[in-house]
């Protein structure tokens, strides 16, 4: 990937200068490693100066693998107060970023409210807001005016949105491939399907691809990181690695390199549903084709039949993905493919992804992850329950499950048969 043009006095440069020492301490990295990673396009510093009270977030290994939580309204489950509770649940569970994927109600009010309440980077998909305006008016997505999409992106950048999913790599050729007979699931991305319909109905190229410079010009003054969307991600394991997917990935690599030359940060999204034995090859190939830009992954979901347990299937794929080079995990919840998640689903999804990230980082031998394992083992050896809680990814869960027997030295599973106690003094 081409080096990022890190010009002085730009929002990104000012943000980096202000937070570099803090980030170095939080990530246990030398400041030079961070600066060089950002300049090389292998790391992204998420942070829009217009997002008040923000704690900027560094994405890109060897920084800690980050977790994103998706929330937002839908036409069938539209309760803004519930979204506020889900945002709080995601943050409490340890999410590093949140995406507002709302497609119902007053989207501007929802977005501004979330920006105010969220100290972590907030992402959006601007195409959703444009789509809502069109569909709620009883029109067809094919009626969209490209100027409306760019105006929406600029408005959200002014509001303080830190990163945006934009399906710039989905070309008209790719759209034709995505709806071809060779794909079992066709196009499963909401934003991707809307743009594909627009292109196929109008016989025109994707405006986000055709006018990519215009998009860069809008986002640069706000340091909005482009999360280059995977509109052609496989929606079924059997579609993983087909020509449509790779056509888009190649486009994403070229766009990320060009954006870097102009000073704008990018992340790459992908790949969706991928059988476990293909996850490593997929991740490594995407990273190579996109110049090792930060990779933001949904799952990967390593099977298609775990409805109600997709957070587990995604965590399995995510752990393998992290060890192979994934930088940013987007959670899946037990509600995936079924309904809108509630607060409990949000917490379960964040924790599943945090476990996946930790498993992958242990496999990579990352010092912080290994230190946590060492502390846990030391506490377990002497039945130090307070020490185990401190070392656990979810201390609250440790205390909750111990609640009924918290006066006992041993756990309720073994009691007087405790193997640790059995050999004490031997």
Secondary structure, 3 states (H helix, E strand, C coil): CCCCCCCCCCHHHHHHHHHHHHHHHHHCCCHHHHHHHHHCCCCEEECCCCCCCCCCEEECCCCCCEEEEEECCCCCCCCHHHHHHHHHHHHHHCCCEEEECCCCCCHHHHHHHHHHHCCCEEEECHHHHHHHHHHHCCCCHHHCCHHHHHHHHHHHHHHCCCEEEECCCCCHHHHHHHCCCCCCCCCCCHHHHHHHHHHHHHCCCCHHHHCHHHHHHHHHCCCCEEEECCCCCECCHHHCCCHHHHHHHHHHHHHHHHHHHCCCCEEEECCEECCHHHHHHHHHHHHHHCCCCEEEEECCECCCCCCCCHHHHHHHHHHHHHHHCCCEEECCCCCCCCCCCCHHHHHHHHHHHHHHHHHHHHHHCCHHHHHHHHHHHHHHHCCCHHHHHHHCCCHHHHHHHHHHHCCCCCCCCCHHHCHHHHCCCC
